[in-house]
Amino acid sequence: MLAPPPPPPPCVPAGAQIVALRGRAAVFALAGRYGCYASGRPVRLAAPPGPPAGPGLREGLSRITLNGHDVAFARTSSGVDTNSVTVEVFDLKARRRLDRKLAITQVVGPESVSSVTALRLRSDGAVAWIASVTSLGTRNFSREVHGARGGHDHLLDHSKTIAVHSLGLHGRYVLWQDGGSRRARL
């Protein structure tokens, strides 16, 4: 028999759908996406779903990762033949955004579609991610490994052979695998 899930922290309102929960931090859906810590006031992370923001434009959150009182996620804004993805970090206790970076720096061709395939967060707000980009028009693709902290984004690697689920954080090091070789950078 499975153990019941842990109760959400007191900051989650009744009737909210829990999206992510770890310790005293939670992300929930209730006419939008919100994050909160312990008994503090929630902070809005994404607007409620509704009519597209423009012709065919949609927005969503993915790869939601909690650590301590911080949350990191990928925000995707999608159109008909293209999209853009940012990686954002919020301090839920202080109710403020710590960082927001473009997930991918390369454009591999027309009608580019990008995604974040892995995201890791340290308790001090440092974040690392692997992002992929594909051109629907040319079928070209690439992947990138990034590390960010304190407003600085570092492109650590870009290659077609980065293993999408190989990302790790160990102390101050970002770890990943590229073409069969294990790599590490500060």
Residue pairs with C-beta under 8 A, 6 or more apart in sequence:
5 18
5 21
6 21
8 16
8 18
8 21
8 26
8 28
9 24
9 25
9 26
9 36
9 37
9 38
9 39
10 38
10 39
11 26
11 36
11 37
11 38
11 39
11 40
11 41
11 42
12 18
12 26
12 28
12 36
12 42
13 28
13 30
13 42
15 30
16 28
16 29
16 30
16 34
17 28
17 29
17 30
18 26
18 27
18 28
19 27
19 28
19 29
19 33
19 64
20 26
20 27
20 64
20 65
20 66
20 71
21 27
21 66
22 66
22 67
23 66
23 68
24 37
24 38
24 69
25 35
25 36
25 37
25 66
25 68
25 69
25 70
25 71
25 92
26 35
26 36
26 37
26 66
27 33
27 34
27 35
27 45
27 64
27 66
27 71
27 73
28 34
28 35
28 36
28 42
31 48
32 44
32 45
32 46
32 47
32 48
33 44
33 45
33 46
33 61
34 42
34 43
34 44
34 45
35 42
35 43
35 45
35 71
35 90
35 92
36 42
36 43
36 92
37 69
37 92
37 93
38 69
38 93
40 92
40 93
40 95
41 95
43 90
43 92
43 95
43 96
45 61
45 71
45 73
45 88
45 90
46 59
46 60
46 61
46 75
47 59
52 58
53 59
53 77
54 79
55 79
55 80
56 79
56 80
57 77
57 78
57 79
58 77
58 78
59 75
59 76
59 77
59 78
60 75
60 76
60 78
61 73
61 74
61 75
61 76
62 73
62 74
62 76
62 115
62 116
63 72
63 73
63 74
63 116
63 118
63 119
63 129
64 71
64 72
64 73
65 71
65 72
65 73
65 119
65 120
65 121
66 121
67 121
67 122
67 123
68 123
69 91
69 92
69 93
69 94
70 89
70 90
70 91
70 92
70 98
70 121
70 123
70 125
71 89
71 90
71 92
71 121
72 87
72 88
72 89
72 90
72 119
72 121
72 127
73 87
73 88
73 119
74 85
74 86
74 87
74 88
74 103
74 115
74 116
74 119
74 129
75 85
75 86
75 87
75 88
76 83
76 84
76 85
76 115
77 83
77 84
77 85
81 111
81 136
82 111
82 112
82 113
83 112
83 113
83 114
84 102
84 114
85 102
85 103
85 104
85 114
85 115
85 116
85 131
86 100
86 101
86 102
86 103
87 99
87 100
87 101
87 102
87 103
87 116
87 119
87 127
87 129
87 146
87 148
88 97
88 99
88 100
88 101
89 97
89 98
89 99
89 100
89 121
89 125
89 127
89 148
90 96
90 97
90 98
91 97
91 98
91 125
98 125
99 125
99 127
99 148
99 149
99 150
99 151
101 146
101 148
101 153
102 153
103 114
103 115
103 116
103 129
103 131
103 146
104 114
104 131
104 132
104 133
104 144
105 144
105 155
105 158
106 133
106 142
106 144
106 158
107 133
107 135
108 133
108 134
108 135
108 138
108 140
108 141
108 142
109 135
109 137
109 138
109 140
110 135
110 136
110 137
110 138
111 135
111 136
111 137
112 133
112 134
112 135
112 136
113 133
113 134
113 135
113 136
114 131
114 132
114 133
114 134
115 131
115 132
116 129
116 130
116 131
117 130
117 131
117 132
117 143
117 164
117 165
118 129
118 130
118 164
118 165
118 166
118 167
119 127
119 128
119 129
119 167
120 127
120 128
120 129
120 167
120 168
120 169
120 174
121 127
121 169
122 169
124 149
125 149
125 150
126 147
126 148
126 149
126 169
126 172
127 147
127 148
127 149
128 145
128 146
128 147
128 148
128 167
128 169
128 174
129 145
129 146
129 167
130 143
130 144
130 145
130 146
130 162
130 164
130 166
130 167
130 176
131 143
131 144
131 146
132 141
132 142
132 143
132 164
133 141
133 142
133 143
133 144
134 140
134 141
135 141
141 160
142 158
142 159
142 160
143 158
143 159
143 160
143 161
143 162
143 164
144 155
144 157
144 158
144 162
145 155
145 156
145 157
145 158
145 162
145 167
145 174
145 176
145 178
145 183
146 153
146 154
146 155
146 156
147 153
147 154
147 156
147 174
147 185
148 154
154 185
156 174
156 176
156 183
156 185
157 176
157 178
157 183
157 185
159 178
159 179
161 178
161 179
161 180
162 176
162 177
162 178
163 176
163 177
163 178
166 175
166 176
166 177
167 174
167 175
167 176
168 174
168 175
168 176
169 175
170 184
172 186
173 184
173 185
173 186
174 184
174 185
174 186
175 182
175 183
175 184
176 182
176 183
177 183
